């Protein structure tokens, strides 16, 4: 489904108010990625609004350690999907990514699984826009928790790590800190 966890979220686009707070809260995180998020989030939210997404005013959140702007997930997802299509993008839903087509170190398209068939889809550019691997018990056990059967899935189940697996198979590195995740305490079902 289009939207992944964004469609299920409350729509707050936030980060730590200061880089130092991010480092203090997540000391094992990648400092370059943390700096990048803290330094560019305002520009990213401005870009998102310029595409037609409706964002609320800047506000303090998460007990003062962060700041964010509220968006309307269904509206923002629809705007971005329309913009992607208008720019010539071909969005594939209900299509599993098998791997990237790599020749001489360059990406030339994707290999997709449709039912029991594997097909090559050539492309001038590939955007891997996935929600991660929370729906993949093997990757969860490799990176997050020894026994993922005891972890309650509180997000979409279709994020099975296809993009992550394709990218790492093509030579991308996994960032450190994958053994941590953002979550909230909740009562067991």
C-alpha positions as CSV (number, residue, x, y, z in Angstrom):
1,X,0.0,0.0,0.0
2,X,1.1,3.5,-0.7
3,X,2.4,5.4,2.3
4,X,3.7,2.7,4.6
5,X,4.2,3.8,8.2
6,X,3.5,7.4,7.2
7,X,-0.1,6.4,6.5
8,X,-0.4,4.9,9.9
9,X,1.4,7.8,11.8
10,X,0.1,10.9,13.5
11,X,2.0,12.9,10.9
12,X,4.5,14.8,13.1
13,X,7.7,15.5,11.2
14,X,10.1,16.2,14.0
15,X,13.7,15.9,15.2
16,X,15.7,16.9,18.2
17,X,15.8,20.6,18.7
18,X,19.6,20.6,18.9
19,X,22.2,18.2,17.5
20,X,23.8,17.8,21.0
21,X,20.5,16.5,22.3
22,X,20.4,13.9,19.5
23,X,23.9,12.8,20.4
24,X,23.1,12.6,24.1
25,X,19.9,10.6,23.5
26,X,21.4,8.3,20.9
27,X,25.1,8.1,21.5
28,X,25.7,5.0,19.4
29,X,23.9,6.6,16.4
30,X,25.8,7.7,13.4
31,X,26.9,11.3,14.2
32,X,27.0,12.3,10.5
33,X,23.4,11.1,9.9
34,X,22.3,12.7,13.1
35,X,23.8,16.0,12.1
36,X,22.3,15.7,8.6
37,X,18.8,15.3,9.9
38,X,19.1,18.1,12.5
39,X,20.8,20.4,9.9
40,X,18.4,19.8,7.0
41,X,15.0,19.1,8.4
42,X,13.8,22.7,8.0
43,X,14.8,22.7,4.4
44,X,13.1,19.3,3.9
45,X,9.9,20.5,5.4
46,X,10.0,23.6,3.3
47,X,10.4,21.5,0.2
48,X,7.6,19.2,1.3
49,X,5.3,22.2,1.7
50,X,6.4,23.6,-1.7
51,X,5.1,20.3,-3.3
52,X,1.7,21.0,-1.9
53,X,1.7,19.1,1.4
54,X,-0.1,21.0,4.2
55,X,2.1,21.5,7.3
56,X,1.2,23.1,10.5
57,X,3.4,25.7,12.4
58,X,6.7,24.8,14.0
59,X,6.1,23.5,17.5
60,X,8.0,22.2,20.5
61,X,7.3,18.4,21.0
62,X,8.5,15.4,23.0
63,X,8.7,17.2,26.3
64,X,10.9,20.0,24.9
65,X,13.7,17.9,23.4
66,X,12.3,18.2,19.9
67,X,10.5,20.4,17.5
68,X,8.3,19.5,14.6
69,X,5.5,20.4,12.2
70,X,2.3,18.4,11.8
71,X,1.2,17.2,8.4
72,X,-1.8,15.3,7.2
73,X,-0.5,11.9,6.1
74,X,-3.1,11.0,3.5
75,X,-3.0,14.5,1.9
76,X,0.8,14.6,1.8
77,X,1.1,11.0,0.4
78,X,-1.4,11.8,-2.4
79,X,0.5,15.1,-3.2
80,X,3.8,13.3,-3.4
81,X,2.5,10.4,-5.5
82,X,0.9,12.8,-7.9
83,X,4.1,14.8,-8.2
84,X,6.2,11.6,-8.7
85,X,3.9,10.5,-11.6
86,X,3.9,14.0,-13.1
87,X,7.7,13.9,-13.3
88,X,7.5,10.5,-15.1
89,X,7.9,8.2,-12.2
90,X,6.4,4.7,-12.4
91,X,5.2,3.7,-8.9
92,X,4.9,-0.1,-8.4
93,X,2.6,-1.4,-5.7
94,X,1.9,-5.0,-5.0
95,X,5.3,-5.8,-6.7
96,X,8.1,-7.3,-4.7
97,X,11.6,-6.0,-5.3
98,X,13.9,-9.0,-6.0
99,X,17.1,-7.1,-6.7
100,X,18.7,-4.1,-8.4
101,X,20.1,-4.5,-12.0
102,X,23.7,-3.6,-11.6
103,X,26.2,-3.4,-14.5
104,X,29.7,-2.0,-14.1
105,X,28.8,-0.5,-10.7
106,X,25.8,1.4,-12.0
107,X,22.1,0.8,-11.4
108,X,20.2,0.1,-14.6
109,X,16.8,-0.9,-13.2
110,X,15.1,-3.4,-10.9
111,X,14.3,-7.1,-11.0
112,X,10.8,-7.6,-9.6
113,X,8.7,-10.6,-8.6
114,X,5.1,-10.8,-9.7
115,X,3.6,-14.0,-8.5
116,X,5.9,-16.8,-9.6
117,X,7.6,-14.7,-12.4
118,X,10.8,-12.6,-12.1
119,X,10.9,-9.7,-14.6
120,X,13.6,-7.1,-15.3
121,X,12.4,-3.5,-15.4
122,X,15.0,-1.2,-17.0
123,X,15.1,2.3,-15.6
124,X,17.2,5.5,-15.9
125,X,16.9,6.0,-12.1
126,X,15.6,4.0,-9.2
127,X,14.3,5.4,-6.0
128,X,14.2,3.0,-3.0
129,X,11.4,4.5,-0.8
130,X,10.6,1.8,1.7
131,X,9.7,1.8,5.4
132,X,12.4,-0.6,6.5
133,X,12.2,-4.2,7.6
134,X,9.8,-4.4,10.5
135,X,7.8,-7.1,8.6
136,X,10.8,-9.4,8.1
137,X,11.5,-11.7,11.1
138,X,14.9,-12.8,9.7
139,X,16.2,-9.2,9.4
140,X,14.8,-8.3,12.8
141,X,16.6,-11.2,14.4
142,X,19.8,-10.2,12.6
143,X,19.8,-6.6,13.5
144,X,17.3,-5.8,16.3
145,X,16.2,-8.7,18.6
146,X,17.1,-12.3,19.0
147,X,13.5,-13.6,19.1
148,X,11.3,-11.4,16.9
149,X,8.3,-13.7,17.5
150,X,8.0,-11.9,20.9
151,X,8.0,-8.5,19.3
152,X,4.6,-7.1,18.7
153,X,4.4,-5.6,15.2
154,X,3.0,-2.1,15.6
155,X,3.4,-0.9,12.0
156,X,2.7,-2.1,8.5
157,X,3.6,-5.8,7.8
158,X,4.5,-5.2,4.2
159,X,7.8,-3.5,4.9
160,X,9.9,-6.6,4.5
161,X,13.3,-5.1,3.8
162,X,13.2,-5.5,0.0
163,X,14.9,-2.1,-0.5
164,X,17.4,-2.7,2.2
165,X,18.3,-6.1,0.9
166,X,18.6,-4.9,-2.7
167,X,20.8,-2.0,-1.7
168,X,23.1,-4.0,0.5
169,X,23.4,-6.7,-2.2
170,X,24.4,-4.0,-4.6
171,X,27.2,-2.8,-2.3
172,X,25.5,-0.3,0.0
173,X,26.5,-0.3,3.7
174,X,24.1,-0.8,6.6
175,X,24.3,2.1,9.0
176,X,25.2,1.5,12.6
177,X,22.5,1.6,15.2
178,X,20.1,-0.8,13.5
179,X,19.8,-2.6,16.9
180,X,17.8,0.5,18.1
181,X,14.3,1.5,17.0
182,X,11.8,4.2,17.8
183,X,8.8,2.8,19.7
184,X,6.3,3.6,22.4
185,X,5.2,1.5,25.3
186,X,1.8,0.0,24.9
187,X,-0.4,-2.6,26.4
188,X,-0.1,-6.1,25.0
189,X,-3.0,-7.1,22.8
